[in-house]
Amino acid sequence: MKKRAIEGRDRRPAMVGGVLILLAVVFSGVAIKSQFFGSSGEQAQGDGQKEEQVGAVTGEGRRNIYDRNFMELAVSFQRSSLYARPLELEAPEEVSREVAKILEVDEKNILSALKGERSFAWLGRDLSREKAVKIADLNLKGVYRINQVQRFYPGNQLGAHVIGFLKDEQGLAGVEFYYDSVLRGGGVYDPRLAAAGVSRKIAEGSDSASLILTIDIHLQNILEQKLKALVGSTRAKAGVAVLMVPDTGEILGLASLPDYDPNRFWEFSTEARRNRAVEDILDLGAMDRLFQTAAVMENKLAQQKSGVSGSEAAPEQESAAQRAAWNLVQDGRYISPEGVGFGQAVVGRDEFNAFADRIGLTVKGEVDLPEALFALKDVNVGPANKTVAIQMENPLESAKAMVPRAEKDSTPTATPLALLSAFCRLFNGGQVMTPHVLRAVWQDEQVWDVPVRQGIGEFVVRPEVNAGMRSEIKKAAGAGKGNFVIESLLQKNLAPQTAKEGGEKTGPGQPVMESILLGMAPLEHPEIALIVVLEGAQIDPLAKSPVRDLAEEMMPQARTALQNKVKPPTARELAVRETGYYKKMEMIQAKSTLPAALTQGPQGLVMPDVRGLSGRKAMQILQQYGVRLQIIGSGQVASQYPLAGTALRGVEQCVLHLKTMQ
């Protein structure tokens, strides 16, 4: 998305001799305004100020994100902070009395702050809209309000790797980053949105819009829960599961484990925030047999068209029921019964690589999620340091880039999403499809369906090859089967030996495997496709697959979900739902944060942890604690004094050391 232009405003008057002192005062005021109110400089006076609600279909600011059934995935709420300019107050005692009554704090503390020598004093930070409106309606001269937008993710970790998160109102991952300019209004360059016929205001960036994703949050929840259970039962290091419509590339569900909560993203490691579906590189192991069969068909067809005699096609498939649960096809490589008949004839490595490129097996950034285009890196991420740095590659080049090419005579590699997409192209009737998570743009009562993105690469299989592969897949599935599932195992090493209670070793542990499952249903006209990947799982190659149950349960549910036709909710319905989300957000905040009201004097407060925050945000938080601030450096807070958790009684000055993001 094209980013909204930042309008630089030079506040400096012309420098004229003899007015240096005046200019210093002006600069000081500008610096304070910039630090405390942000680059926009927005501030609201309480005189007659009314509540401004940011919602899905009304109001300004960052819009919401919904699933395919119009259920909220990310919502924005208006929050307010109040401050006073003591020199402008006509009756400090009255202001203290009225404000203290609404904020439910000690009137003496407020009066003490208002009678101090400060140019301003915070009355409350991050207040509920109800309290802010009550104070604004008092029309107290010298009392001002700052409106802020707060993002909330009702599902917590649900779909986090697709949705992404914000920091300082800027999208940093997932859809929040990729479509940031649409959500907040900043100009649109994506030709799909122009083709969708979005309003002129949205296209020009003067208005924002909500997004409707392809994700089904109900399916997403089931997929995540089943994947978590599977990862736990196999003691896997990580897991990925993706549900996709093979004809269109719509992603109905995408789970990546470990996961994180975007409401508290800074508390989770880089590994947890990493979207493994688009960032992990898989060794296909025995799964390449499926694509070798298609490559042989492709090569034979090309030779026939050029008049060259080609090699024979792969031998006829035998019934899957005649084979073992797992079949060793090479050292450390196993294939499920459905895959034994594939790959009996192969092409040369160069021919196979060319075929893999043509069907998108080796593509790197083929989805509208930024994780496919760049990597998120952070330094000492955790509660003590919330710094997040972005290392951006060239998006156009990255989108076309291939995953690292395998060495000669080794098996190919692919990301889980690219592997699933290439698998879909083997049987989707030769249709061009691109994986995507954006379904439509929504504003007021208008919904604009967004056409499937093209242009990165029209990866497709020849119709003749597609028909041949569908025939082979039916044979491999076996008689009476309504779906097709193929699995592979790649042995990495053995798990450590386990010990009994007496300390006696029980012998070698289970083999540590990389497990890949691909599935589609139904056989005649496939409507859904699935990939499940387990990394570092303990799976016994002599026992039944623990992954197959997940696939066979999820695919029918996904097909049913595709039949649902849901109309957009009314504004009244949205308002009721958002009220519930707002209450939920306040309940969570009440349990995890200090009160946002003004707190002065010996109140038994402790120093908050502001490391990792921007200097401006840290100053806004600490102003309400009644301490003087000394800022050293620029960027984000790297260290602080006093340390987090230190009692603030008797502390008059806080020192913040800032460093630039790395």
N, C-alpha and C positions, 0 to 999 in steps of 0.2 A: 504494500500500500504506500502511496505517496504521503509523506509526512507533511503535516501542516506547517506552513512557513512560520518561523518565529519572528515576530515583529520587534526589532530592536528599537527601543525608544531612548534617545539621548536626552537625559534630564539635565545635562550640564548647561547653564547659561554661558554666554560668551565671557571669557576671562578678561576683565578690565582691571587695570591697576587701581589699587586703593580699596578693592572690595574682596580681598583674599579671605578675610575673616568671615564675611557674609557667605562666601562660597563654601567655606569649610562647614558652616552650619547647614547649608543646603545639602552638601554631600552626606553629612551625618544623617540627616533626615531620610535621604534616599536610601542609604545603606540599611537603616533600621527598617524601612518599609520593605525593601527587597528581602531582608532576612526573615521578617515575620509574616509577610503576606504573599511571598512568592513572586515570580516574574510577572504574573498577571496583575498584581497590585489590587485585586478586588477586595473591597471592604464594604460593609453595609452598616449604615447608621440605624439606630433603633427607632428613630422617629417614624412611626407608621410602617415600619418594615414588617412584611408578612412572610409567612413560611413559603419557601420554594421547594417543591417536592420533585425529585428526579425519579422518574419511573420508566416503564417500558414504552408507553405510548404517548405520554405527555411530558412537558418540561424540557429543559435543556440539560446539557452535560453528557456524561458517558452513558450510553444506552445499555440495555440488557442483552444477555445471551440466552437462547432457549434451545431445547432439544426439538426433534422433528414433530413432537406432539404439543408444542408450545408450553412446555414445563421449564421453569426458570433454572438455569445453570449458573448464572452470574447476575446479580442485581446491584443497582446503585441507590444509595440513600443520601438525602441531604442531612448533613450534620453542621452544627454551628459552634463557634467560639465567640465569647463576649469579652470585651475589654473596655476600659474607661480611660479618659484623659482627665486626670484630677483637676487641672487648671481650668477646665471648661465646666466643671460641675457647679451648679448653683446651690445645691443642698446635699453635701456628701452624706449627712446623717440619714436623710430620706432615701437616697440611693442604696445605702448600706442596708437599711431596714427592709426595703422592698425586695432587693436582690437576694438577701440572705433568706428571706421567707420562701422564695421560689426554689432556690438552690439547696435549701435545707442545710445551711452551714452557719457558723457562729458569726453574728453580725459584727462583733468586735474585730474579728480578723479582717473583714472587708473594710471597715472604717479605718483601721490602721494602715492598710495599703493605700487607700484613697487619700489619706492625709500625709502620705510620705512625699519625698522630693522627686519621685520618678515622673517622667513625662507621660507614662501610661502604666496601667496595672491590669493584669488579667483578672476577669471576674469568673470565668469558667472556660475550660477547654473541652472540645469534643462533646458538647452537651446534646441531650435529646432535643428533637425539634420542638416538642411540646413546651419544654422549659424555655428554650430560646425565643419562641414566639410570644410566650407570656411576658417575658422581660421586654421584648421589642415593643409590645403593645402598650407598655407603660409610658413610652415617649419620653424617656429620661434624657435630658440634654447631657452630652458628653459621654454617653454610652453607645458603643458601636458593636456591630456583629459582622463576623467573617463567615461566609458560607463555604462549606467544603463538601466534596463528594466522597463517600465511603463505599468501597466495594465489598460485597459479601457473597460467598459461595455456599448456597443452602445445603448442597450435598457433601460439603467438606472435601474429602479426598476423592469423591466419586467423579470420574472422568477428568481428573486433574491434568493428565498429560495432554489432553486435547484442549481443555479450556485455557490453561496457563494461569498467570497471576500478574498482579500489578505491584509496582514500587514507585512511590511518589507520583501516582496517577498515570504512570507510563507502563504500557504492556511490555512484559519482559519474556514471555514464553507463550506457546500455544496460540490459540485463536486471539487471545488478548493482545498479542504482539502482531501477528500476521495481518489482522484486520483492525489494528489500532485506530487508523484514521477514519474508518467508517463508524466505529463505535463512538468516537468523541467528536467527529466532524473535522476533517482536516484535508479534504481533497481525495479524489479517487483516480487512480490511473489504471486499475484492472479493467481490461476490455470486457470481461464478463458482466460487470456491473452496468456498463453502458449498454450492452446488449440486452440486459434484463429490463431496461427502461426505467431505472431509478429516477427520482425527481431531480430537477435541476439544482435545487439547493443542496441535496446530498452530493451530487456530482461536483458541484463547485466548492464543497467543503464548508459551506455556511450552515449546514445542519447535519445532525448525526442520525443514525438509524440502528435499530436492533438487528441482531443476527439470529437466524434459525438454522441450526446445524442438522446434519444427517443422523447424528447420534440419537438413539432411543435410550433414555435414561433408565427405563425399567430393564431393558436388556443389558445395559451397561452394568447395572447393579448385580444382576444375576451372574454375568460373566466374571466380574471382579471377585465375587464371593466364591465361585467355583474354582477360579484360578488360584485364589489364596489357599483354599483347602487342598488343592493339588500340589502346590508348592510346599505346603506344610507336610503332607503325607509322604512326599518323595525327598524331603529335605533339600529341595533345590535352592540354589543361590539366587536365582531370579527367574521370572516368567513373563511371557508375552502371549496375548490372545487378541485376535482381530476378527471381526465379522464384517463381511463386505458383500455388496450386490455385484455379481460378476459382470453384468451387462453395462452398468453405469459407473462403477467405482465408488458408490456411496458407502461410507464407513458407518455401520450401525453401532458398533461397539469397539473400543480399543482399550485394552487393559495392559498396564506395564507395572511389574512388581520388582523391587519395592516401590511404593507410591508415597505421596505426600499430601498435605492439606494446604491448598493455596491461600487459605485465610492466615496461615502461620508458616509460610514457605521458608522463612529464614531459619526455622528450627530443624530443617531437614537437610541431609547431606546432598552433595552433587549427584551421587549415585541414585538417590531416591527421586530426584527431580529429572533425571535423564529419561527421555522417551526411548526405550529400548526397541520399540517397533520400527523406528526410523533411524536409530543410531547404531544398534548392534550389527556386527558383521558375522554372518553364520557361515561355517563350513558345511556345505550341503551334504557331505558324506554320501550315503547310498541314495539320497533323494535325487541326485542328478540323473539317475537312471530314467526317471520320468521324462526329463527334458532331452536326454539323449535319444529316446525313441522319437520325439517330435523333430529333433534335429535331423535324424536319419530320413524321416518322411520329407522334410523340407529339402534336404540335399538331393534325394532321389527325384523329387518333382522338378527341381532346378536343372538337373542333368537331363531329364526327359525333354524339357522345353528347349534345351540347347542341343539336343540330338546325341547326347553322350549316354552310353549305357551305364546305369548305376548299380549299386549293390542291392542285394535282396532286402526286402522289408523284414521287420522283426518277426520271429516265429509266432505262431498262434498262441494265445493265452490259454493256460489250463485253468481249471477251476480253483479259486482261492481256497476253497474248503479242503483241498488236498495237501495244503502246505502247513508248516508249523507256525506257531504264533509269531516267532521271530526267526528270521533266516539270515545266517552269516554269509555275506557276499564278498567280504574282503576283511583283512585283519582289522578288528575293532569296529567294523561297519555292519549294521544289521538293517534289514528291511522287513516290513510287515508282509503278510501273504499276498496282498494286492499288488505289491511291487516286484515280486520275483520275476514275472514274465517281461517286465520292462527292461530296456537296456541290453538286450541280447545281441543287438547289432549297434555299433557305435560309429561316430564320425571322428575325424582327426580333431586335435585340440583347437587348431585355428578355425576350422569350420564351426565347431561347437561354440567358441567364443563369439564368432560373428553372429550366430543364431541367438545366443544369449543377449547380445546387445540389441538385436532387432526386436526382441519381445519384452525388453525392459527388465530383464532379470538382474542386470548389473547396474541399473540406474541408482543414483544416490538421493536426489532431492525431488521425488515425484509425488508430492502431496502439499496441500496448502497449510503446512505447519512449519514454523521457522526452524525447528530442531533439525529438519532435513537440510537446512541451508547454513546453519552456523552452530557452534557449540557454546554452551554456557559454562563459564569457569568461575569459581570463587575461591577466596583465600580464607582458610580457617572458618568455614561457614558453621554457624551454630548460634545458640542464644547470645554468645558474646560478640559475634561479628556477623552482621547481616549484609555485608558488602557483596554485591553481585556484579560481575563484570561481563561484558559481552564482547566476544571476538567474532566479528562479522566478516564473512567471505563475500565475494561478488555473487549476488543472488542468481543472476542469469547463468554465470559459469558453473556455479555449484549445482544448479538444478539439472544441468546436462552432464555433470561429472559422474564418473563411474566409480564403483567401489574398487578398492585395490585389486588389481589383476592377480590371479593366482599364478604360481610358478608353473612352468611347463610340466605336464603329466600329473598335476595335482588337481584335486576337485575344485570346482568353482566356488565363489563366495557371493553372498547377497544379504541385504537387510531383510528382516522378517516381512515388512510390508511389500518390498519389491518381489520377494519370493511368492507371496500370495497373489500379487497382481499378475505376475507372469503365469502362474498356475491358472488363474481365471481366463487368461487369453488363449489357453490351450483348448477351451471348450465353450467359449461364449458366443460362438457363431461368427467369429471373425470381426466383432465390433471393436472399434477404438474406444478405450476407456482409460480414465485417469483417476486414481484414488483421490478423494476429496472429502472434506468435512463440512463445507458450507453448502447449505441447501437453498436459502432464500434470505432476502433483506426485508425488514418489516418496519413500517412507520405508520402510526395512527391506524387506519383501517385498511391500509394498502400493503399487500404482500407481493414482492417481486421475486419470482423464481429465477435462480441464477443458473445459466447453462453450464454444463460440464466444461471445465477448463481444458483447452487444447493448446498446442504450440510448443510445449516442452519436448514432446516426442510422441509421434503417433505410433506407439508400439502396438503391433497386431500380428496375428498369425494368419498365413494364407488360408482361405476358406477350405481348400482341399486338405490341408494339414489338420485344420480344426475338426473337420468331419472324421478324418482318420483317427484322431486322438479320442474323440467322443466314442467311437466304436470300440477302441482298445480299452477305454475306461469302463465301459459297460461290461465287457468280457471279464476284466479283472475284478469287478465288483462281485460278480457271481449272480446266479439266478435268484430271483426273488428279492433282491436288494433294491431299496429305494434311494440309497445314497452311495457315495463313494468316499472312502477314507483310506489314506495311505500314510504310513508312519516310518520313520527311520531313527536309528540310534547310532551315535558316534561315541565310542568309549574313549574317555580322556585318561582316566587312571582308576585306582581302587581307593575307596574311602578308607580312612584309618580303622584299624581293628577296634572292636568294642570289647569291653571287659565285663565279666559278671561281678556280682556283689563281692565275692571273695578275692577279686583281682585277677582271676584266671582269664586269659585271652580266649576269645571265641573264634578266632581265625580271621581271615581277610574279610573286610567289609564289602558292602555291595559295590558293584562297579559304578563309577561316577560318569554319567552320560550327558550328552547334549541330545535332547529329544526334539524332533520336528514332526508335527502332524499337519497334513493338509486334507481338507474335506470339502465336499460340495453336495447339494441336494436341490431338487430331485434329479435323477439321472436323465430323464427325457428333456426337460427344459429347466436347467439349473437356475434357481432363484437366489441362492445364498452360498457363500464360500467362507471357509474358516481356516485360520492357521493358529496353532498352539506351539509355543517353543518353551522348553525348560532348559535352563543352563545349570550345570553342576548338579543334576538330579541323580539320586540313587535308585536305579531301575534295574530289576533283574531280567536279563534277556531270555531267561527260561520260563518266565511267568507271563501272565496276561498283562496287556498294556493297561496302566492306570490312567492314561490320557483319553482313551477312546470314549469312555462314558461321557466326558465333558462335551465332546464334539457331537455325539449322537443325541444328547439332551438339548444342546443349544441351537442346532440347526432347525429343528421343527419350531421352536419358540420364535426364532428370528423370522421364519416364513410367515408365521401367524401375525407377528408385529407389522410386517409389510402390508398386510391387508387393512390395517387400521387407517381410517380416514377421519382426521380430527379438524374441526373448524377453529379458527382463532378465537380465543376467549374475548368476552366483552371487557370494556374498560372497568366496569364494576367488579367483574370477576378478578381481574388483575389487581385491583385496589385491595380487595379482601385478602388475596393471597400474599401480596407484598406486606400488608399489615402483619400477617403471621410471621413472615420472614424477618421483619424488623424486630418484632418481639423476641424471636429466637436469637438474633444477633445481639440484642441488648442483654439477654440472659447470659450468653457466653462471655460477653465483655465484663459483666458484673462479677463473674467468677474469676476472671484472669487479670484484671487491671485495677489500678488505684482509682478512686473517684476523680472525675475531671474538674471538680469545682476548685475554686481558689482555696489554698491552704497556706496559712501564714503562722509564724510563731511556733512555740514548742508543742507541736501536735503529734510527736512521736513518729513522724514520717521517716522513711528510709530513702536513700539515693536510688533513683531508677537506673536501669541499664540502658544507656543511649548509644553504645558502641555500634557502629555500622550504619547509623542514621546520618542523613545529611546535616550539615551545620545548622541550617535553618530549622529543620524538624527538631533537632536536639534543643535549640534555644526556645522554640515554642513550648516544648514539654517542660523545660526546667524553669521557665519564667514563673509558673504558678507555685513553685516551691520556695520563693522568696529568697533566693541566693543570687549573689553577683556572679556574672559569667566572664571568664577570660578565655578567648578563643585564640588558639595558636595553629597556624597553617590553614589549609583549605581542603575541601573535599568531604570525606566522610569521617566520622569520629573513630579514631583508632584506639585511643585510650582516654580515660577520664579520672578525675580526682574530685571528690572522694570516690572510692570504689563502689560498685553497685552493692546495695544492701547495707551501706553504712548509715547509721542514724544521723539525721541532719540537725539535731538540736545543737545549737551553738555554731554551726557551720555557716559562714557568711559568703564564701567564695568557692565557686566550682571552676576547675580548669579542664578544658577540652582540647586535646591534641588531634588535629585533623590531618588526613592524608588523602591524596588523590587515588581514585579507584584504579586497581591494577587488573 
